[in-house]
Amino acid sequence: MKKQIIIITMAVLLTPILGQANTLKPPRRATTKPNQHSRRVTPPKPVLAKPVLAKPVLVKPALPKPAPPLSESDAVFNRNSVLNIEIELSAEALNSLRNEPRKYVEATLKAGNKIYNRVGVHLRGAAGSFQGVDDKPGITFNMDKFVKKQRFCGMGKFHLANSVQDPTYSTELLCGEIFREAGVPAARIAHATLSINGRKCGMYSLKEGYDKQFLMHHFKDTHGNLYDGGFLRDLDQPLELLSGKKGQKEQEQLELKALADASKEPKLDLRFNRLSQLLDMNRFLTYIALEAMLWDWDGYPMNRNNYRVYHDLASNKIVFIPSGMDQMFGNVEGPILPDFQGMIARSILETPEGREGYFSRMRKLLLSTVRIEARLKRLVEVEAKIKPVLTAINKDEGNGYGQQMEALRDRIRGRFREVGEQLKKIPVTEKTL
């Protein structure tokens, strides 16, 4: 009886499991062939929605910002023609200039359709370039000497250099552009003819003055002391104060005395550090390297002449400014390390750091800033502007002008070629790179 109950119970328990197993068997494949006459149903193609294209937005290209308008002085130094300047002097003013050429007198200035009254003028020029008022005088114009805030083309002060030592009327223009591109301040140059009381004096280089407006072009702070280096003077001698703290005693010149004292430091390693704290060393190395490359024998490094010095209050350092560059490229084969007479230049090159920095800077300038072909092209532009006017004033001078310019171009090519050859003989150290 118990066996029957167990068997029945197992049968009852296994029945749903076996039934479930039967339902999980895979269906058999059909063995009959499909009806050949039945139509094959092709599944419908998916309908692709057309992309909705955004409406193109026309974006106008940004126009380059117009260059700021040139200032009046910028327009003068960027013009492609020669200015015509006339001045009228009374008999009394003429006599004063004959007897005291550096003393200001009043003049009337005419340029184009503009007339300026009571302009302060005096004669300028040093040993090689000075000529009297009855010859071809160099003249300094001080527009607001007698009339407050009077300006000529935006300038309070400018000069007409007679260029008697530069028959090309172009070396200060060309070399000034090189200095400025290298980061050293230098005056801009244009060209003008001059007549005094109707007498034609000839062609001149028009040069911006060393005043506050000049300083604004090159320095953020224009309140520092600006000195004129004078004739064959160094920093340990009294220099003329052009602008700045004119209430102080000029002979004191504390910032210049400190620099001069640092140049006399006997320990060379300490000397370079002391000088670097007082002098804009980067600009100064560029300045003296270019002075040698351009062979400015009458500048500060070689002759303690033709320079200005500015105390830049923003950096609290001294900056040298070249001037009077009318006798350039004279010695094509001159040494790239001349016998410097300027005490600051000489003292720096006596230090290892100064000498290495000097030659390193010269290499960089020759490779990047000089750009010989561009300078020669610039001279062609100057010749095209000056020659017709010069010929109209003085036929003989005009006819010989082309030869003067070609001779200058030859000297420039020769000088920079010589600088390159001499640099090859200077060992290159890691520090100079």
C-alpha positions as CSV (number, residue, x, y, z in Angstrom):
1,M,0.0,0.0,0.0
2,K,2.8,2.3,0.9
3,K,4.5,1.6,-2.4
4,Q,1.5,2.5,-4.3
5,I,1.1,5.8,-2.5
6,I,4.8,6.7,-3.1
7,I,4.5,5.9,-6.8
8,I,1.3,7.9,-7.2
9,T,2.9,10.8,-5.3
10,M,6.0,10.8,-7.5
11,A,3.9,10.6,-10.6
12,V,1.9,13.6,-9.5
13,L,5.0,15.6,-8.7
14,L,6.8,14.8,-12.0
15,T,3.8,15.4,-14.3
16,P,4.2,19.3,-14.4
17,I,7.9,19.1,-14.9
18,L,7.6,16.6,-17.8
19,G,4.9,18.7,-19.3
20,Q,7.1,21.8,-19.1
21,A,9.9,19.9,-20.8
22,N,7.6,18.9,-23.7
23,T,6.7,22.5,-24.3
24,L,10.4,23.5,-24.5
25,K,11.2,21.3,-27.4
26,P,12.2,23.3,-30.5
27,P,9.7,23.2,-33.4
28,R,10.5,21.0,-36.4
29,R,11.5,22.7,-39.6
30,A,9.0,22.5,-42.4
31,T,9.9,20.0,-45.0
32,T,7.4,21.1,-47.6
33,K,8.5,23.5,-50.4
34,P,7.0,26.9,-50.5
35,N,4.3,27.5,-53.1
36,Q,6.0,28.8,-56.3
37,H,2.9,30.9,-57.2
38,S,2.8,32.7,-53.8
39,R,3.9,36.4,-53.9
40,R,6.9,37.3,-52.0
41,V,6.3,40.0,-49.6
42,T,9.0,42.7,-49.7
43,P,9.4,44.5,-46.4
44,P,8.8,48.3,-46.7
45,K,11.8,50.5,-47.1
46,P,12.5,52.7,-44.1
47,V,11.5,56.3,-44.7
48,L,14.4,58.6,-43.9
49,A,13.4,61.9,-42.6
50,K,15.0,64.8,-44.5
51,P,17.4,66.7,-42.3
52,V,16.3,70.2,-41.5
53,L,19.1,72.5,-42.6
54,A,19.7,75.5,-40.5
55,K,19.3,78.7,-42.4
56,P,22.8,80.0,-43.2
57,V,23.8,83.0,-41.3
58,L,26.0,85.4,-43.3
59,V,28.9,86.6,-41.1
60,K,30.6,89.6,-42.4
61,P,34.3,89.4,-42.1
62,A,35.7,91.7,-39.4
63,L,37.2,94.7,-41.0
64,P,40.7,95.6,-39.9
65,K,40.8,98.4,-37.5
66,P,41.8,101.6,-39.2
67,A,45.3,102.8,-38.3
68,P,45.1,105.7,-35.9
69,P,45.6,109.1,-37.6
70,L,49.1,110.4,-37.7
71,S,49.9,113.2,-35.4
72,E,51.2,116.4,-36.9
73,S,54.8,115.6,-36.1
74,D,54.4,112.0,-37.4
75,A,53.0,113.4,-40.7
76,V,56.1,115.6,-41.0
77,F,58.5,112.7,-40.6
78,N,56.6,110.3,-42.8
79,R,56.1,112.7,-45.7
80,N,57.6,111.9,-49.2
81,S,58.3,115.5,-50.1
82,V,60.6,118.3,-48.9
83,L,59.3,121.0,-46.7
84,N,59.9,124.7,-47.7
85,I,60.7,126.9,-44.7
86,E,61.3,130.6,-44.7
87,I,62.3,132.9,-41.8
88,E,62.4,136.6,-41.6
89,L,64.8,138.3,-39.2
90,S,65.0,142.0,-38.3
91,A,68.3,143.8,-38.8
92,E,68.7,143.8,-35.0
93,A,68.1,140.0,-34.8
94,L,70.7,139.4,-37.6
95,N,73.3,141.4,-35.8
96,S,72.6,139.6,-32.6
97,L,73.1,136.2,-34.3
98,R,76.4,137.5,-35.8
99,N,77.7,138.5,-32.4
100,E,76.1,136.0,-30.1
101,P,75.0,133.0,-32.3
102,R,73.7,130.9,-29.4
103,K,71.4,133.6,-28.0
104,Y,67.8,133.4,-28.9
105,V,66.2,136.1,-31.1
106,E,62.7,136.5,-32.5
107,A,61.9,135.4,-36.0
108,T,58.8,135.0,-38.2
109,L,58.5,131.5,-39.7
110,K,56.6,130.7,-42.8
111,A,55.8,127.1,-44.0
112,G,53.2,126.7,-46.8
113,N,50.2,128.9,-46.0
114,K,51.0,129.1,-42.3
115,I,52.8,131.9,-40.5
116,Y,54.3,131.7,-37.0
117,N,55.3,135.0,-35.2
118,R,57.8,135.5,-32.4
119,V,59.5,132.2,-32.9
120,G,62.8,131.8,-30.9
121,V,65.8,130.9,-33.0
122,H,69.5,130.6,-32.5
123,L,72.4,129.1,-34.5
124,R,73.6,125.6,-33.8
125,G,76.5,123.3,-34.8
126,A,79.9,122.3,-33.4
127,A,83.4,122.7,-34.6
128,G,83.0,120.9,-37.9
129,S,79.4,122.0,-38.8
130,F,79.0,125.5,-37.5
131,Q,78.5,128.3,-40.1
132,G,77.4,131.9,-39.6
133,V,74.0,133.3,-40.2
134,D,75.2,134.8,-43.5
135,D,76.4,131.4,-44.8
136,K,74.5,128.1,-44.4
137,P,73.7,128.2,-40.7
138,G,72.3,125.4,-38.7
139,I,69.3,126.7,-36.7
140,T,67.4,125.7,-33.6
141,F,63.7,126.6,-33.5
142,N,62.0,127.0,-30.1
143,M,58.3,127.7,-30.9
144,D,57.1,128.6,-27.5
145,K,60.2,130.5,-26.3
146,F,58.3,133.8,-26.6
147,V,54.7,132.6,-27.3
148,K,53.4,130.0,-24.8
149,K,52.4,126.6,-26.2
150,Q,53.0,127.7,-29.8
151,R,53.7,124.6,-32.0
152,F,55.0,123.9,-35.5
153,C,53.5,120.7,-36.9
154,G,52.9,119.6,-33.3
155,M,56.5,120.3,-32.3
156,G,57.7,122.7,-29.6
157,K,61.3,122.4,-30.6
158,F,63.1,121.3,-33.8
159,H,66.4,121.8,-35.6
160,L,67.6,122.5,-39.2
161,A,71.0,120.8,-39.5
162,N,73.0,122.1,-42.5
163,S,74.5,118.6,-43.1
164,V,77.8,120.1,-44.4
165,Q,79.5,117.0,-43.1
166,D,77.0,114.7,-44.8
167,P,76.5,115.5,-48.5
168,T,73.9,112.7,-48.7
169,Y,71.6,114.3,-46.1
170,S,70.7,110.8,-45.1
171,T,73.1,109.2,-42.5
172,E,71.3,110.5,-39.4
173,L,68.0,109.5,-40.9
174,L,69.2,106.0,-41.8
175,C,71.1,105.3,-38.6
176,G,68.3,106.8,-36.4
177,E,65.9,104.3,-37.9
178,I,68.3,101.4,-37.1
179,F,68.7,102.6,-33.5
180,R,64.9,103.0,-33.0
181,E,64.2,99.5,-34.5
182,A,66.8,98.1,-32.1
183,G,65.1,99.7,-29.1
184,V,67.4,102.7,-28.6
185,P,65.7,106.2,-28.7
186,A,66.9,108.4,-31.5
187,A,65.5,111.6,-33.1
188,R,63.5,111.4,-36.3
189,I,64.6,113.1,-39.5
190,A,62.8,114.8,-42.4
191,H,64.1,117.2,-45.0
192,A,63.5,120.9,-45.7
193,T,64.8,123.9,-47.7
194,L,65.5,127.1,-45.9
195,S,65.4,130.8,-46.9
196,I,66.5,133.7,-44.6
197,N,65.0,137.0,-45.6
198,G,64.6,135.7,-49.1
199,R,68.1,134.3,-49.5
200,K,68.1,130.6,-50.3
201,C,70.4,128.7,-48.0
202,G,69.9,125.2,-49.4
203,M,68.9,121.7,-48.3
204,Y,68.6,120.8,-44.6
205,S,67.9,117.9,-42.4
206,L,64.9,118.7,-40.2
207,K,65.4,117.0,-36.8
208,E,63.0,116.8,-33.9
209,G,64.1,118.4,-30.7
210,Y,65.1,116.6,-27.5
211,D,62.2,117.7,-25.3
212,K,59.2,116.4,-23.5
213,Q,57.5,115.4,-26.7
214,F,60.6,113.4,-27.8
215,L,60.6,111.7,-24.4
216,M,56.9,110.8,-24.8
217,H,57.7,108.7,-27.9
218,H,60.1,106.5,-26.0
219,F,59.4,106.5,-22.2
220,K,56.3,106.1,-20.0
221,D,57.6,108.6,-17.6
222,T,58.9,112.0,-18.9
223,H,59.7,113.6,-15.6
224,G,63.3,112.4,-15.3
225,N,66.4,114.5,-16.0
226,L,67.5,114.8,-19.6
227,Y,71.1,116.0,-20.1
228,D,73.0,117.2,-23.2
229,G,76.4,115.5,-23.3
230,G,78.0,118.6,-24.7
231,F,81.3,118.7,-26.5
232,L,83.9,116.1,-25.4
233,R,82.4,115.7,-22.0
234,D,81.8,112.6,-19.9
235,L,79.5,111.9,-16.9
236,D,82.0,113.0,-14.4
237,Q,81.8,116.5,-15.7
238,P,79.0,119.1,-15.6
239,L,76.4,118.5,-18.3
240,E,73.6,120.8,-19.4
241,L,70.2,119.9,-18.0
242,L,67.6,120.1,-20.8
243,S,64.5,119.1,-18.8
244,G,63.6,117.6,-15.5
245,K,64.4,119.0,-12.0
246,K,65.8,122.3,-13.1
247,G,65.6,123.6,-9.5
248,Q,68.6,121.4,-8.5
249,K,72.2,122.4,-8.9
250,E,73.2,121.1,-12.3
251,Q,76.7,120.4,-11.2
252,E,75.4,117.9,-8.7
253,Q,73.9,115.4,-11.2
254,L,73.6,112.7,-8.5
255,E,72.4,109.9,-10.8
256,L,75.2,110.5,-13.2
257,K,77.8,110.7,-10.5
258,A,76.6,107.4,-9.1
259,L,77.0,105.8,-12.5
260,A,80.4,107.3,-13.0
261,D,81.5,106.0,-9.5
262,A,80.2,102.5,-10.3
263,S,82.3,102.5,-13.5
264,K,85.4,102.9,-11.4
265,E,84.8,99.8,-9.2
266,P,88.1,97.9,-9.2
267,K,86.5,94.4,-8.7
268,L,85.3,93.5,-12.2
269,D,82.5,91.1,-11.0
270,L,81.1,93.8,-8.7
271,R,81.5,96.5,-11.3
272,F,79.2,94.9,-13.8
273,N,76.5,94.3,-11.1
274,R,76.8,97.8,-9.8
275,L,76.5,99.3,-13.3
276,S,73.5,97.0,-14.2
277,Q,71.6,98.4,-11.2
278,L,72.0,102.0,-12.4
279,L,72.2,101.7,-16.2
280,D,69.7,100.2,-18.7
281,M,72.3,97.6,-19.6
282,N,70.2,96.0,-22.4
283,R,69.8,99.2,-24.3
284,F,73.4,100.3,-23.6
285,L,74.9,97.1,-25.1
286,T,72.8,97.6,-28.1
287,Y,73.8,101.3,-28.3
288,I,77.6,100.8,-28.1
289,A,77.4,97.7,-30.5
290,L,75.6,99.8,-33.1
291,E,78.0,102.7,-32.6
292,A,80.9,100.5,-33.5
293,M,79.0,98.7,-36.4
294,L,78.0,102.0,-38.0
295,W,81.4,103.5,-37.2
296,D,80.2,106.6,-35.4
297,W,83.7,107.8,-34.5
298,D,82.3,111.1,-33.1
299,G,79.7,109.6,-30.7
300,Y,79.9,108.9,-27.0
301,P,81.7,105.5,-26.9
302,M,84.6,106.6,-29.2
303,N,84.8,110.3,-28.6
304,R,82.5,111.4,-25.6
305,N,80.5,113.6,-28.0
306,N,77.1,113.9,-29.7
307,Y,74.9,112.2,-27.1
308,R,72.1,112.8,-24.6
309,V,71.4,111.0,-21.3
310,Y,68.0,110.4,-19.7
311,H,67.2,109.2,-16.2
312,D,64.1,107.0,-16.8
313,L,62.2,107.2,-13.5
314,A,60.0,104.3,-14.5
315,S,62.9,101.9,-14.4
316,N,65.2,104.2,-12.3
317,K,68.0,103.6,-14.8
318,I,70.1,105.7,-17.2
319,V,69.5,105.6,-20.9
320,F,72.0,106.9,-23.5
321,I,70.7,108.5,-26.7
322,P,72.8,109.0,-29.9
323,S,72.8,112.3,-31.7
324,G,74.7,114.2,-34.5
325,M,75.2,111.1,-36.7
326,D,76.4,112.9,-39.8
327,Q,79.8,111.2,-40.2
328,M,78.9,107.5,-40.3
329,F,80.5,104.5,-42.1
330,G,83.7,106.5,-42.5
331,N,86.1,103.6,-41.6
332,V,84.9,100.5,-43.4
333,E,87.6,98.4,-41.9
334,G,87.5,99.8,-38.4
335,P,87.7,97.3,-35.6
336,I,84.5,96.1,-34.1
337,L,86.0,96.6,-30.6
338,P,87.5,100.1,-30.9
339,D,89.4,102.0,-28.3
340,F,86.4,103.4,-26.5
341,Q,87.0,106.7,-24.7
342,G,83.6,107.0,-23.0
343,M,84.1,105.9,-19.4
344,I,80.9,103.9,-19.2
345,A,81.5,102.0,-22.4
346,R,85.1,101.3,-21.6
347,S,84.4,100.1,-18.0
348,I,81.7,97.7,-19.1
349,L,83.9,96.1,-21.8
350,E,86.6,95.5,-19.3
351,T,84.3,93.0,-17.5
352,P,83.9,89.5,-18.9
353,E,80.1,89.8,-18.7
354,G,80.1,93.1,-20.6
355,R,82.5,91.9,-23.3
356,E,80.5,88.7,-23.9
357,G,77.2,90.5,-24.0
358,Y,78.6,93.1,-26.4
359,F,79.7,90.6,-29.0
360,S,76.5,88.5,-28.5
361,R,74.4,91.6,-29.1
362,M,76.4,92.6,-32.2
363,R,75.8,89.1,-33.8
364,K,72.1,89.4,-33.2
365,L,72.0,92.9,-34.6
366,L,73.8,91.9,-37.7
367,L,71.4,89.0,-38.3
368,S,68.1,90.7,-37.5
369,T,68.1,94.5,-37.2
370,V,70.6,95.7,-39.8
371,R,68.9,94.2,-42.9
372,I,71.3,95.6,-45.4
373,E,69.2,95.4,-48.5
374,A,66.3,97.2,-46.8
375,R,68.6,100.0,-45.8
376,L,70.0,100.4,-49.3
377,K,66.4,100.5,-50.7
378,R,65.6,103.2,-48.1
379,L,68.5,105.3,-49.5
380,V,67.1,105.0,-53.0
381,E,63.8,106.4,-51.7
382,V,65.6,109.3,-50.0
383,E,67.6,110.0,-53.2
384,A,64.4,110.2,-55.3
385,K,62.9,112.7,-52.9
386,I,65.9,115.0,-52.5
387,K,67.7,115.0,-55.8
388,P,65.1,117.0,-57.9
389,V,64.8,119.7,-55.2
390,L,68.6,119.8,-54.6
391,T,69.2,120.2,-58.3
392,A,66.8,123.1,-58.5
393,I,68.6,124.9,-55.7
394,N,72.2,124.1,-56.7
395,K,72.7,122.4,-60.1
396,D,76.3,121.3,-59.4
397,E,75.4,119.8,-56.0
398,G,72.3,118.1,-57.5
399,N,74.3,116.5,-60.4
400,G,76.8,115.1,-58.0
401,Y,74.3,113.8,-55.5
402,G,73.8,110.4,-57.1
403,Q,77.5,109.7,-56.9
404,Q,77.5,110.7,-53.2
405,M,74.7,108.3,-52.5
406,E,76.3,105.4,-54.4
407,A,79.5,106.0,-52.5
408,L,77.5,105.8,-49.2
409,R,75.9,102.6,-50.3
410,D,79.3,101.1,-51.1
411,R,80.6,102.0,-47.6
412,I,77.5,100.4,-46.0
413,R,78.0,97.2,-47.9
414,G,81.7,97.1,-47.1
415,R,81.2,98.0,-43.4
416,F,78.7,95.3,-42.6
417,R,80.7,92.7,-44.6
418,E,83.7,93.6,-42.5
419,V,81.8,93.4,-39.3
420,G,80.7,89.9,-40.2
421,E,84.2,88.8,-41.0
422,Q,85.6,90.2,-37.8
423,L,82.8,88.5,-35.7
424,K,83.9,85.1,-37.2
425,K,87.2,85.5,-35.4
426,I,85.5,86.0,-32.0
427,P,85.0,82.8,-30.1
428,V,81.4,82.0,-29.4
429,T,80.8,80.8,-25.8
430,E,77.6,79.6,-24.2
431,K,77.2,82.9,-22.4
432,T,77.3,84.9,-25.6
433,L,74.6,82.8,-27.1
